[in-house]
Amino acid sequence: MDFKEKIFRHEIVLGIIGTGYVGLVTGTCLAEMGNNVICEDIDEKKIIDLNNDKMPIFETSLYDLIRKNKNSGRISFTSDFDEAIEKSDIILITVGTPPGPNGEADLSQIKMVIKNLSRKLYRYKNIIIRSTVPVGIIEIIKDIFAGAGKLECKDFDIAIIPEFLREGNAVFDFFHPARVIIGADNIDIAETLSILFVSLNVPIIFTSPVTAQIIKYASNSYLASRISFINEIANICDRVGADIFEIIEGMKYDKRIGGDYFSPGIGFGGPCLPKDLMALIKTAERYGYKPDFLISILEKNENQIKLIINKIKGVLGNNLRGLSLGVLGLTFKDNTNDVRNSQAIEIIKALYNLGAIIKVYDPQGTEGAKKLLHGVAFCENAYCVVDKSDALIFLTAWDEFKSLDLNKVKALLQKPIIIDAVNVLDLEKVEEVGFVYRGVGRSL
């Protein structure tokens, strides 16, 4: 039986190196597809937690899938790098590539993995880079292997298979991708690895590694541009009296435009869009090109925080010192516990620095935010935040916030003021109760 047939019959072992967000979702979903998966991470506590059914991240339906596949024996977790490499036939590298001091992707984790792998590579392996990595990494990886006496085609082959997973919807996105991109110099390797994804019944696109890398960066940069664009239109709406949601409704039926990623609010954040946009900018500059359009997207997003602060001042006055502000939302988006690069966190910091007294609540983001915010009061529920506050500010669009009893909110507030910076509330209900209300691109 050849290797392709073994992949098809799930008779190989897939090793996930780096069991962070991408690695955990990828490994679990591959196990759910019938594969045998071993997930490795250098963080021993994380592995202990996973082996004890304790989740390191909040992600819809992921917990149940992990338990199911652990019980079936299709997935296991280890902090033993050697064990994971020895058992694996195909290795997926999913370690982080956070932004470095100058905005370029920090490749230290992936370099460390490759160096360790090059010393432990005793039989041929297919290596899949699932991390988001800039142009040039393939050459770096090959040089590291060559330094350890390992040769491409003989000891290993490499492919870039980028992920397109939205936090909060990652499991769904894995099983319902728009496409699978496989970047490899050897078409036979690309076709072999495609067997892992063929049951998803979506287009599988074969490209060079560098093209696969740019597809990932270009996709995230485009999504970021849509968010910045609709925020720009919303800010115009605030000044001319138009309604941003009616504008989106009027635009989305154009098939050239659509309605996805039109979410006016505080701007994009999280571990992916800002990082990948900056990395693409730095890649372009490294090759002698200044990408003015991409730079403007980033600048627009940074400026959105100032505009939200000004919106708050426009209602409460320029002097916020001593005012009690209740804030709902800490995570960079709903349905996640991730506060990395959260615009909400940055806005709270700015308000605190202006002298405001701040109470905050988030359904999932409190523990992470406690490491980033100081001097604010963390509450156990939304009504605790509201109680005796001079205004209520929404910074994350959790469904939980949509169902608040607005009459109770009004009774608890010192003043009936709401700044809805993520447009989470129903405007008719807000008007019925009688609030001073400011949204983004819509107001009473």
C-alpha positions as CSV (number, residue, x, y, z in Angstrom):
1,M,0.0,0.0,0.0
2,D,1.5,3.4,-1.0
3,F,1.6,6.5,1.1
4,K,-1.4,8.1,-0.6
5,E,-3.5,5.1,0.1
6,K,-2.4,5.2,3.8
7,I,-3.5,8.8,4.1
8,F,-6.8,8.0,2.5
9,R,-7.4,5.1,4.9
10,H,-6.2,7.2,7.9
11,E,-3.4,4.8,8.6
12,I,-0.8,7.5,9.2
13,V,-0.1,9.8,12.2
14,L,-0.4,13.6,11.9
15,G,1.8,15.5,14.3
16,I,0.8,19.0,15.3
17,I,3.7,21.1,16.6
18,G,2.4,24.0,18.5
19,T,-1.0,23.5,20.2
20,G,-2.2,27.1,20.3
21,Y,-5.3,28.4,18.7
22,V,-4.6,27.2,15.1
23,G,-2.9,24.0,16.2
24,L,-5.6,22.9,18.6
25,V,-8.5,23.5,16.1
26,T,-6.6,22.0,13.2
27,G,-5.5,18.9,15.2
28,T,-9.0,18.3,16.6
29,C,-10.8,18.7,13.3
30,L,-8.3,16.4,11.5
31,A,-9.0,13.8,14.2
32,E,-12.7,14.3,13.8
33,M,-12.2,13.5,10.1
34,G,-10.8,10.1,11.1
35,N,-7.1,10.8,11.3
36,N,-4.7,9.8,14.1
37,V,-3.3,13.0,15.6
38,I,-0.7,13.8,18.2
39,C,-0.6,17.4,19.4
40,E,2.7,18.7,20.9
41,D,3.3,22.0,22.8
42,I,6.3,23.3,24.8
43,D,3.8,24.6,27.4
44,E,3.5,21.6,29.8
45,K,0.7,23.2,31.8
46,K,-1.4,23.5,28.6
47,I,-0.8,19.9,27.8
48,I,-1.7,18.8,31.4
49,D,-4.9,20.9,31.1
50,L,-5.9,19.4,27.8
51,N,-5.3,15.9,29.1
52,N,-7.6,16.8,32.0
53,D,-10.3,18.2,29.7
54,K,-9.5,21.8,30.6
55,M,-9.7,24.1,27.6
56,P,-7.0,26.7,27.1
57,I,-9.2,28.7,24.7
58,F,-12.9,29.4,24.3
59,E,-14.1,28.2,20.9
60,T,-17.6,27.1,19.9
61,S,-18.0,23.3,20.0
62,L,-14.3,22.6,20.3
63,Y,-14.4,21.2,23.8
64,D,-16.9,18.5,22.8
65,L,-14.9,17.5,19.8
66,I,-11.7,17.2,21.8
67,R,-13.4,14.9,24.4
68,K,-15.0,12.8,21.7
69,N,-11.7,12.2,19.8
70,K,-9.7,11.7,23.0
71,N,-12.1,9.0,24.1
72,S,-11.9,7.4,20.6
73,G,-8.1,7.4,20.8
74,R,-7.7,9.5,17.6
75,I,-6.1,12.5,19.4
76,S,-3.5,12.7,22.1
77,F,-1.5,15.6,23.7
78,T,2.1,15.6,24.7
79,S,4.9,18.0,25.7
80,D,7.5,15.5,24.5
81,F,8.8,16.9,21.2
82,D,10.8,13.7,20.4
83,E,7.7,11.5,20.8
84,A,5.6,13.7,18.6
85,I,8.2,13.7,15.8
86,E,9.0,10.0,16.0
87,K,5.3,8.9,15.8
88,S,4.3,11.3,13.0
89,D,4.4,10.7,9.3
90,I,3.2,14.2,8.4
91,I,4.1,17.2,10.6
92,L,2.0,20.3,10.7
93,I,3.8,23.3,12.2
94,T,1.4,25.7,13.8
95,V,3.5,27.8,16.2
96,G,2.9,31.5,16.5
97,T,4.5,34.2,14.4
98,P,3.7,37.4,16.4
99,P,4.8,40.8,15.3
100,G,8.3,41.8,16.2
101,P,9.4,45.2,17.4
102,N,9.5,46.6,13.8
103,G,6.2,45.0,12.7
104,E,7.8,42.1,10.8
105,A,6.8,38.6,11.7
106,D,8.8,37.1,14.6
107,L,10.0,33.8,13.3
108,S,11.9,32.7,16.4
109,Q,9.4,30.0,17.3
110,I,9.3,28.4,13.9
111,K,13.1,28.5,13.6
112,M,13.4,26.8,17.0
113,V,11.0,24.1,15.8
114,I,12.9,23.5,12.6
115,K,16.2,23.4,14.4
116,N,14.9,20.8,16.8
117,L,13.2,18.9,14.0
118,S,16.4,18.8,11.9
119,R,18.2,17.0,14.7
120,K,15.4,14.5,15.2
121,L,14.6,13.7,11.6
122,Y,15.5,10.0,11.4
123,R,13.1,9.1,8.6
124,Y,11.4,10.9,5.7
125,K,8.6,13.4,6.7
126,N,6.2,15.6,4.9
127,I,6.2,19.0,6.6
128,I,3.2,21.3,6.4
129,I,3.7,25.0,7.5
130,R,0.2,26.0,8.8
131,S,1.6,29.1,10.6
132,T,1.2,32.4,8.8
133,V,4.7,33.1,7.5
134,P,6.3,35.7,5.3
135,V,8.1,35.3,2.0
136,G,11.6,33.9,2.6
137,I,10.8,31.3,5.3
138,I,11.1,28.3,3.0
139,E,14.7,29.2,2.2
140,I,15.4,29.7,5.9
141,I,13.9,26.3,6.7
142,K,15.9,24.6,3.9
143,D,19.1,26.2,5.1
144,I,18.5,25.0,8.7
145,F,17.9,21.4,7.4
146,A,21.0,21.6,5.2
147,G,23.1,22.6,8.1
148,A,22.1,19.4,9.9
149,G,22.8,17.3,6.8
150,K,19.2,16.9,5.8
151,L,18.2,17.2,2.2
152,E,14.9,18.1,0.5
153,C,13.2,15.3,-1.3
154,K,15.4,12.7,0.5
155,D,14.7,13.5,4.1
156,F,11.8,15.9,3.9
157,D,9.4,17.9,1.7
158,I,7.7,21.1,2.6
159,A,4.3,22.6,1.7
160,I,2.5,25.8,2.8
161,I,-1.1,25.2,3.7
162,P,-2.5,28.4,5.2
163,E,-5.5,28.4,7.6
164,F,-8.5,30.7,7.2
165,L,-10.1,30.3,10.6
166,R,-12.2,32.9,12.3
167,E,-12.0,32.9,16.1
168,G,-15.4,32.0,17.4
169,N,-16.3,30.1,14.2
170,A,-13.1,28.2,13.7
171,V,-14.5,24.7,13.8
172,F,-17.2,25.6,11.3
173,D,-14.6,27.3,9.1
174,F,-12.4,24.2,9.1
175,F,-15.2,21.9,7.9
176,H,-16.7,24.5,5.6
177,P,-13.8,26.3,3.9
178,A,-14.2,28.3,0.8
179,R,-11.1,26.7,-0.6
180,V,-7.9,24.9,0.4
181,I,-4.6,26.4,-0.7
182,I,-1.6,24.1,-1.0
183,G,1.7,25.7,-1.9
184,A,4.5,23.3,-2.8
185,D,7.3,23.2,-5.4
186,N,6.6,19.5,-6.1
187,I,3.2,18.8,-7.5
188,D,3.3,15.2,-6.4
189,I,3.7,16.3,-2.8
190,A,0.9,18.8,-3.2
191,E,-1.4,16.2,-4.6
192,T,-0.5,13.7,-1.8
193,L,-1.2,16.2,0.9
194,S,-4.5,17.2,-0.7
195,I,-5.9,13.8,0.3
196,L,-6.1,15.1,3.8
197,F,-8.7,17.7,2.7
198,V,-10.5,16.0,-0.3
199,S,-13.5,15.0,1.8
200,L,-14.3,18.6,2.4
201,N,-15.5,18.8,-1.2
202,V,-14.2,22.3,-1.9
203,P,-11.8,23.7,-4.5
204,I,-8.2,22.7,-3.8
205,I,-5.8,25.2,-5.4
206,F,-2.2,24.2,-6.0
207,T,0.3,27.0,-6.1
208,S,4.0,27.8,-5.4
209,P,4.8,28.3,-1.7
210,V,5.4,32.0,-2.1
211,T,2.0,32.4,-3.8
212,A,0.3,30.5,-1.0
213,Q,1.9,32.8,1.5
214,I,0.8,36.0,-0.3
215,I,-2.8,34.6,-0.7
216,K,-3.1,34.3,3.1
217,Y,-1.7,37.8,3.7
218,A,-3.7,39.3,0.9
219,S,-6.9,37.7,2.1
220,N,-6.5,39.1,5.7
221,S,-5.4,42.5,4.4
222,Y,-8.5,42.7,2.2
223,L,-10.8,41.8,5.1
224,A,-9.1,44.5,7.2
225,S,-9.7,47.0,4.3
226,R,-13.4,46.3,4.3
227,I,-13.7,47.0,8.0
228,S,-11.7,50.2,7.7
229,F,-13.8,51.2,4.7
230,I,-17.2,50.7,6.4
231,N,-15.9,52.6,9.4
232,E,-15.0,55.5,7.2
233,I,-18.5,55.5,5.7
234,A,-20.1,55.2,9.2
235,N,-18.1,58.2,10.4
236,I,-19.5,60.2,7.4
237,C,-23.0,58.9,8.3
238,D,-22.5,60.4,11.8
239,R,-22.0,63.8,10.3
240,V,-24.7,63.8,7.6
241,G,-27.4,61.9,9.5
242,A,-27.5,58.8,7.4
243,D,-27.9,55.2,8.8
244,I,-25.0,52.9,8.2
245,F,-27.1,49.7,8.4
246,E,-29.4,51.0,5.7
247,I,-26.4,51.8,3.6
248,I,-25.0,48.3,4.1
249,E,-28.3,46.8,3.1
250,G,-28.3,48.9,0.0
251,M,-24.8,47.8,-0.9
252,K,-24.8,44.1,-0.1
253,Y,-27.0,43.0,-3.0
254,D,-24.4,44.1,-5.4
255,K,-22.6,40.7,-6.1
256,R,-19.4,42.6,-6.6
257,I,-19.6,43.9,-3.0
258,G,-21.6,41.6,-0.8
259,G,-22.2,42.2,2.9
260,D,-19.6,40.3,4.8
261,Y,-17.1,42.1,7.0
262,F,-19.1,45.3,7.0
263,S,-19.2,45.7,10.8
264,P,-18.9,49.4,11.7
265,G,-17.5,49.9,15.1
266,I,-14.2,50.3,16.9
267,G,-12.0,48.7,14.2
268,F,-10.3,45.4,13.7
269,G,-8.1,43.8,16.3
270,G,-7.1,40.3,17.4
271,P,-4.1,38.1,16.6
272,C,-4.4,38.0,12.9
273,L,-5.6,41.0,10.9
274,P,-3.3,43.7,12.3
275,K,-0.3,41.4,12.4
276,D,-0.8,40.1,8.9
277,L,-1.4,43.5,7.5
278,M,1.7,44.8,9.0
279,A,3.7,41.8,7.9
280,L,2.6,42.3,4.3
281,I,3.6,46.0,4.5
282,K,7.0,45.0,5.8
283,T,7.4,42.4,3.1
284,A,6.6,44.9,0.4
285,E,9.0,47.4,1.9
286,R,11.7,44.8,2.1
287,Y,11.4,44.3,-1.6
288,G,11.6,48.0,-2.3
289,Y,7.9,48.9,-2.6
290,K,5.9,51.3,-0.4
291,P,2.3,49.9,-0.1
292,D,0.5,53.2,0.5
293,F,-2.9,51.7,0.4
294,L,-2.1,49.0,3.0
295,I,-0.5,51.6,5.2
296,S,-3.7,53.7,5.0
297,I,-5.8,50.8,6.2
298,L,-3.6,50.4,9.3
299,E,-3.7,54.2,10.0
300,K,-7.4,54.3,9.6
301,N,-7.8,51.5,12.1
302,E,-5.6,53.2,14.6
303,N,-7.5,56.5,14.1
304,Q,-10.8,54.8,14.8
305,I,-9.9,54.6,18.5
306,K,-9.5,58.4,18.7
307,L,-12.8,58.8,16.9
308,I,-14.6,56.6,19.5
309,I,-13.0,58.6,22.3
310,N,-14.2,61.8,20.7
311,K,-17.7,60.4,20.4
312,I,-17.7,59.7,24.1
313,K,-16.4,63.2,24.8
314,G,-19.1,64.6,22.5
315,V,-21.8,63.2,24.8
316,L,-20.1,63.5,28.2
317,G,-17.9,66.6,27.7
318,N,-14.2,66.9,27.2
319,N,-13.3,66.5,30.9
320,L,-13.9,62.8,31.8
321,R,-12.0,63.0,35.1
322,G,-14.0,61.5,37.9
323,L,-16.8,60.3,35.7
324,S,-17.9,56.7,36.3
325,L,-18.0,54.7,33.0
326,G,-19.4,51.2,32.7
327,V,-17.8,49.3,29.9
328,L,-19.2,46.0,28.4
329,G,-16.7,44.1,26.3
330,L,-13.0,43.3,26.5
331,T,-12.3,40.7,23.8
332,F,-11.4,41.8,20.3
333,K,-14.6,40.2,19.1
334,D,-17.5,38.2,20.5
335,N,-17.4,34.4,21.0
336,T,-13.8,34.3,22.0
337,N,-11.7,34.8,25.2
338,D,-8.9,36.4,23.2
339,V,-7.9,39.9,24.2
340,R,-4.8,40.1,22.0
341,N,-4.6,43.4,20.1
342,S,-8.1,44.2,21.3
343,Q,-9.3,47.7,20.3
344,A,-11.6,47.5,23.4
345,I,-8.6,47.3,25.7
346,E,-6.9,50.3,24.0
347,I,-10.1,52.4,24.4
348,I,-10.4,51.5,28.1
349,K,-6.7,52.4,28.6
350,A,-7.3,55.8,26.9
351,L,-10.4,56.5,29.0
352,Y,-8.6,55.5,32.2
353,N,-5.7,57.8,31.3
354,L,-8.2,60.7,30.9
355,G,-9.2,60.2,34.5
356,A,-12.4,58.2,34.2
357,I,-13.4,55.7,36.8
358,I,-14.1,52.4,34.9
359,K,-16.0,49.2,35.6
360,V,-15.8,46.4,33.0
361,Y,-17.4,43.1,32.3
362,D,-16.9,40.5,29.5
363,P,-18.4,37.0,29.3
364,Q,-15.0,35.4,28.5
365,G,-12.3,38.0,28.5
366,T,-11.8,38.9,32.1
367,E,-8.8,36.7,33.0
368,G,-6.8,37.8,29.9
369,A,-7.7,41.5,30.4
370,K,-6.6,41.5,34.0
371,K,-3.0,41.1,32.7
372,L,-3.4,44.1,30.5
373,L,-5.6,46.5,32.5
374,H,-4.8,48.2,35.8
375,G,-6.9,50.5,37.9
376,V,-10.2,49.3,36.6
377,A,-12.9,47.3,38.5
378,F,-13.8,43.9,37.0
379,C,-17.4,43.0,37.5
380,E,-19.2,39.6,37.5
381,N,-22.1,40.7,35.3
382,A,-23.3,43.5,33.1
383,Y,-25.7,45.0,35.7
384,C,-22.9,45.4,38.1
385,V,-21.1,47.5,35.5
386,V,-24.2,49.6,34.9
387,D,-25.0,50.4,38.5
388,K,-24.3,54.1,39.3
389,S,-22.3,54.7,36.2
390,D,-22.6,58.0,34.4
391,A,-22.7,56.3,31.0
392,L,-22.7,52.8,29.6
393,I,-20.2,52.0,26.7
394,F,-20.4,48.8,24.6
395,L,-17.1,47.7,23.1
396,T,-17.7,44.1,22.1
397,A,-20.9,42.8,20.4
398,W,-21.7,39.8,22.6
399,D,-25.2,38.3,22.1
400,E,-25.6,38.4,25.9
401,F,-25.6,42.2,25.7
402,K,-28.4,42.3,23.1
403,S,-30.8,40.8,25.6
404,L,-30.1,43.2,28.5
405,D,-33.2,44.6,30.2
406,L,-32.9,48.2,29.1
407,N,-35.5,49.4,31.6
408,K,-33.3,48.0,34.4
409,V,-30.2,49.5,32.7
410,K,-31.8,52.9,32.7
411,A,-32.9,52.6,36.3
412,L,-29.4,51.7,37.4
413,L,-27.5,54.4,35.5
414,Q,-26.9,57.8,36.9
415,K,-27.7,59.3,33.5
416,P,-29.5,57.6,30.6
417,I,-26.5,57.6,28.3
418,I,-25.3,54.8,26.1
419,I,-22.4,54.9,23.7
420,D,-22.8,51.8,21.6
421,A,-19.4,51.7,19.8
422,V,-20.1,48.3,18.2
423,N,-23.8,48.8,17.3
424,V,-25.0,45.9,19.3
425,L,-28.3,47.2,20.5
426,D,-31.7,47.4,18.7
427,L,-32.2,51.1,18.0
428,E,-36.0,50.9,18.3
429,K,-35.8,49.3,21.8
430,V,-33.3,51.9,22.9
431,E,-35.5,54.7,21.6
432,E,-38.6,53.2,23.3
433,V,-36.9,53.2,26.7
434,G,-35.6,56.8,26.2
435,F,-31.8,56.9,26.2
436,V,-29.3,59.4,24.9
437,Y,-27.7,57.1,22.4
438,R,-24.7,57.2,20.1
439,G,-23.8,54.4,17.8
440,V,-21.3,54.3,15.0
441,G,-23.0,55.5,11.8
442,R,-26.4,55.7,13.6
443,S,-27.7,57.7,16.5
444,L,-30.9,58.9,18.1
